[in-house]
Amino acid sequence: MKTNGADQDTKGGNKAQDNSTRTLQDRVRKMYSQFEDALPKTITATRMMRIILTVIRQNPKLAACSEESFFGAVLTALQLGLEPNTPLGQCYLIPYKGEVNFQMGYHGLIELAYRTHKSRRIDAEVVYEGDVFEYNYGLDPILRHKPKGKQEKPLYVYAIYELTNGGKTFKVWTWDAVIQHGYTYSKAFDSEFSPWKTSAPSMAKKTMIIQVLNYGPRSAEIAEALSADGSDSLNAKKVEEGSHRFVEMEYKHIEDDRNNPNRVKTEAPGANAKPDPVPAANQRSEKPNSTLYPEDEAAALDAQYEREQAGDLGPDFDGGRK
């Protein structure tokens, strides 16, 4: 049976690809001792070697990328002790334009945060159309989410972070803001292998976890992970065309107006619903924990606390005095 030129080209291309894959796998096998030296105690060299070889076999395009970028991405995963391209979703090796990009997953960030032994709770969720959702920043922060809608149209993404010392914070962005952020800062956003294409909700959660991690203590591993991932761009206060829109949307939150009967909620209250209780004038709050706040906000919190203890509760929501 004769074969045409197209068939021969295809077979030749597949053979060359197979050879590249095997060559890269052989070079990885020779690095076993380096795996042992670089890996933390959280994962064995044998397991990581098996994972890397599987990644190469499952995605032959990695072998077509520069070896420097491939082994650089692998070394980052080794040093962090995170498993790439596994169902755990800790990190990813993504081929894009001849280079291998290292990208963090949100489970990987959570893992690194818990390793510091300073994190009590860190989590992120997507809010979908139909969910009951309410949030408010300021000195009396509120975050309420009751999933009720179908997971079809995402509206918001939020993350919460609580430390073992009691400090806590949360951050909320619109879904469009998160996607804009990923498009602006993720080098491999448009890659066919990008987790933004295959698991956008997970990557959205990761984006928000990064935002709350900016308010907490950082380990060397977290700093290295964000730097390798390119996720530290916000810390440099970059304002570029196309990236400023999400900054504006970030602060579109419900106004702190508890006495307003028209207070906005995503689901209208029932006829018998009662407004949120207003604290009595003689109530005193406990001193707020300012661990997770910037210095100017921490000073404001401390000043507010001192005024309360002195009997001056400050202006009410209508601008008068209590």
Steps between C-alpha positions, in 0.01 A plus 500: 500500500640835398507802731478855381732783597264634767499166681877486488531853635262419784688185593831683476371780721365259760830309504698820551262603778532161668879525482494848659272373775722202577814717495350743750381215723849348497653830610247530779586149624866598528403782737373273779772605744423866432135429571598359839707809583238755391181343637370578850390215725137537389556289186746226399734518200356174365146635494600833346709323234202285407274808481739693274544203264122463479458871424744473209324192364156657525606829341769443232504872420708550812786322322478751215565792738842623604666272752607800707140610555385141565758421765457849650128433547570150636757639745243749631252216562775299671605781732140570599420130542190529282373239255454636146211411270331258741136490616618674820517824302812625682691633199531462124770475232354668190662508154448833327688651206800271538536558874378307805317726745465414869156589633369465853167337578283621787541172688876552483472845656281363777753223563785752530294724731425212738867401508579830674295376801359853529184441297186374671272520199539600136236439236343643187159463334320606183163676531252405229185669377215413738722467808425715805808716535574809708825664598629821646848637574594754766515487879200266513576250220234252390517200269199274452464241225223243467533299177160450339547559129617271225872506434461652156553876515773612745463851643761539776801322644621544858767367733524496879813476711519444875821475702565297813533826696140597413576747221278459196403668178315434174498636147228508234533563126250475219541208262583737214772659714662162565494402133649838405776446756578154362511632145730785600750315719497132400764439233333181378138615533430424133682166494283201415648331808436794733292418811315824422351306209438171679422614856422870511322487841810350663725765348256770609520370857878504477493865393298595807713293737799699377318822593440394861851357532627852434357597842655216697845371593698357213742213498794478263314223315190714443710793379690271264179342370339835422816629339541194276131508414507870413221561750689765697429760235243675719761572765692710249190723463498453123241705317492404135246547227245223531593413859355801681138398458505223757640741761191715466265202514670363810348775714145469370358373829183552697497825693530477877147622578325271743217744572404525133190281435598487132835344573602301194505123510516248221172351620210712621408436865168345584208695637585403858870566469648717775774758447843431645511593870670827590738471799387678815672828579657359817657207322877493465681293245803293569822647373521404131784285384698701248755235407373470144455870429745749348656742747265792421190280543641348817551849643143590412368188672702570814380861505138387463544257787646768726209733421251228586667430831490872579126515429517674164340262252549735205256596227212272407419402143291815445789727590366604843630413845395202707 
